[in-house]
Amino acid sequence: MDFQIRGKLAYVNAGASGIGEAIADLLTQEGANVIVGDNDEQALQEKAHRWTGIVAADLSTAAGTNHAVAQVLRIFGRVPDILINNLGVGNSASFEELSDERWARSFEINLMGCVRMCRALIPGMAALGDAAIVNTGSDLAKQPEPGLMDYGVCKAGLLYLTKALARQYAPKVRVNTVLPGPIWTRMWTRPGGIVDQLIDHYGVEDRDAAVKQFLEDRYLPLGIGQPEDVANAVVFLASPLAKYITGASLDIGGTLRGLV
Ligand SMILES: NC(=O)c1ccc[n+]([C@@H]2O[C@H](COP(=O)([O-])OP(=O)(O)OC[C@H]3O[C@@H](n4cnc5c(N)ncnc54)[C@H](O)[C@@H]3O)[C@@H](O)[C@H]2O)c1
């Protein structure tokens, strides 16, 4: 399929690995010029040859966001046509363990990263007259998990932000969000990641058994997805093929027994 984005300028916020990396690669494969921001400088350097540009920054801070925006404007010479807000980190904790500091940290990463990037770029994108933003939400925005409450609350906030921005900036900027279910990335596999958290939760030693139990408990019959399963949907929503879609949220692989 031709996504009709050849020559478009795209910025992927938090794209050095996992879902963001798959989005950056698919945008590139489809002929877009892509800049990737991330705080993992080593991963960015290793993969830099695949993209138009990279920018290393802590995107959970105002200073890091300002730096990334300045670099994107410098490299492209203008605002991008496509903005992908993919920053998000979930760390399991019970409600009572979630201190004010942990809530504030989660808010900076899982909501403010997107808010700041949109605030900086959306006026210029609106002036282009035909731009698109896609935010990476989560199925947890619609089906709460007690162990990831801070993360899920922020992802629910992204749904509101998506619709509110879509309303304010239509028809010049389309704003949509994807809600992935479980996707096999470092979020799962890193030490202390979701697989380790599930092992603790179920009191089992076997990694596969812990994941299988989780999928059954949460009624996720499609199993675990791959980053490209999300990238395909994100690039579609960012492309002219989705020119009549704004303010939408798309469930990918999960959310089969959620609230809405
Ligand atoms: N993997 C899943 O099951 C899943 C499910 C639903 C939603 N998501 C969402 O998908 C998005 C990508 O997650 P992923 O699974 O690909 O994880 P990942 O860990 O593979 O990728 C996250 C990327 O964000 C970068 N990052 C983290 N903190 C940063 C910071 N402060 N500044 C700049 N970059 C930072 C990391 O270096 C990494 O490259 C997130 O928004 C996540 O919430 C993931």
PDBQT file of the ligand as one rigid body, heavy atoms in Angstrom, charges set to zero:
ROOT
HETATM    1  N1  LIG A 301       4.749  -2.170  24.806  1.00  0.00    +0.000 N 
HETATM    2  C1  LIG A 301       3.482  -2.146  25.179  1.00  0.00    +0.000 C 
HETATM    3  O1  LIG A 301       2.910  -3.164  25.578  1.00  0.00    +0.000 OA
HETATM    4  C2  LIG A 301       2.700  -0.860  25.116  1.00  0.00    +0.000 A 
HETATM    5  C3  LIG A 301       1.301  -0.941  25.245  1.00  0.00    +0.000 A 
HETATM    6  C4  LIG A 301       0.563   0.227  25.190  1.00  0.00    +0.000 A 
HETATM    7  C5  LIG A 301       1.194   1.439  24.994  1.00  0.00    +0.000 A 
HETATM    8  N2  LIG A 301       2.564   1.490  24.875  1.00  0.00    +0.000 N 
HETATM    9  C6  LIG A 301       3.159   2.800  24.668  1.00  0.00    +0.000 C 
HETATM   10  O2  LIG A 301       3.992   2.758  23.538  1.00  0.00    +0.000 OA
HETATM   11  C7  LIG A 301       4.999   3.773  23.640  1.00  0.00    +0.000 C 
HETATM   12  C8  LIG A 301       6.365   3.182  23.340  1.00  0.00    +0.000 C 
HETATM   13  O3  LIG A 301       6.634   2.146  24.272  1.00  0.00    +0.000 OA
HETATM   14  P1  LIG A 301       7.486   0.848  23.902  1.00  0.00    +0.000 P 
HETATM   15  O4  LIG A 301       6.706  -0.328  24.365  1.00  0.00    +0.000 OA
HETATM   16  O5  LIG A 301       7.942   0.901  22.487  1.00  0.00    +0.000 OA
HETATM   17  O6  LIG A 301       8.686   0.995  24.922  1.00  0.00    +0.000 OA
HETATM   18  P2  LIG A 301      10.276   1.069  24.703  1.00  0.00    +0.000 P 
HETATM   19  O7  LIG A 301      10.834   1.051  26.077  1.00  0.00    +0.000 OA
HETATM   20  O8  LIG A 301      10.713   0.018  23.745  1.00  0.00    +0.000 OA
HETATM   21  O9  LIG A 301      10.485   2.485  24.020  1.00  0.00    +0.000 OA
HETATM   22  C9  LIG A 301      10.321   3.668  24.736  1.00  0.00    +0.000 C 
HETATM   23  C10 LIG A 301      11.309   4.681  24.179  1.00  0.00    +0.000 C 
HETATM   24  O10 LIG A 301      11.155   5.895  24.926  1.00  0.00    +0.000 OA
HETATM   25  C11 LIG A 301      12.439   6.353  25.276  1.00  0.00    +0.000 C 
HETATM   26  N3  LIG A 301      12.342   7.170  26.481  1.00  0.00    +0.000 N 
HETATM   27  C12 LIG A 301      11.979   6.781  27.721  1.00  0.00    +0.000 A 
HETATM   28  N4  LIG A 301      12.031   7.831  28.565  1.00  0.00    +0.000 NA
HETATM   29  C13 LIG A 301      12.435   8.895  27.839  1.00  0.00    +0.000 A 
HETATM   30  C14 LIG A 301      12.674  10.256  28.155  1.00  0.00    +0.000 A 
HETATM   31  N5  LIG A 301      12.521  10.736  29.392  1.00  0.00    +0.000 N 
HETATM   32  N6  LIG A 301      13.068  11.097  27.152  1.00  0.00    +0.000 NA
HETATM   33  C15 LIG A 301      13.246  10.620  25.892  1.00  0.00    +0.000 A 
HETATM   34  N7  LIG A 301      13.023   9.345  25.533  1.00  0.00    +0.000 NA
HETATM   35  C16 LIG A 301      12.625   8.477  26.502  1.00  0.00    +0.000 A 
HETATM   36  C17 LIG A 301      13.263   5.091  25.498  1.00  0.00    +0.000 C 
HETATM   37  O11 LIG A 301      14.663   5.352  25.435  1.00  0.00    +0.000 OA
HETATM   38  C18 LIG A 301      12.756   4.210  24.355  1.00  0.00    +0.000 C 
HETATM   39  O12 LIG A 301      13.485   4.418  23.166  1.00  0.00    +0.000 OA
HETATM   40  C19 LIG A 301       4.858   4.354  25.037  1.00  0.00    +0.000 C 
HETATM   41  O13 LIG A 301       4.107   5.542  24.970  1.00  0.00    +0.000 OA
HETATM   42  C20 LIG A 301       4.067   3.291  25.770  1.00  0.00    +0.000 C 
HETATM   43  O14 LIG A 301       3.347   3.833  26.843  1.00  0.00    +0.000 OA
HETATM   44  C21 LIG A 301       3.321   0.376  24.917  1.00  0.00    +0.000 A 
ENDROOT
TORSDOF 0
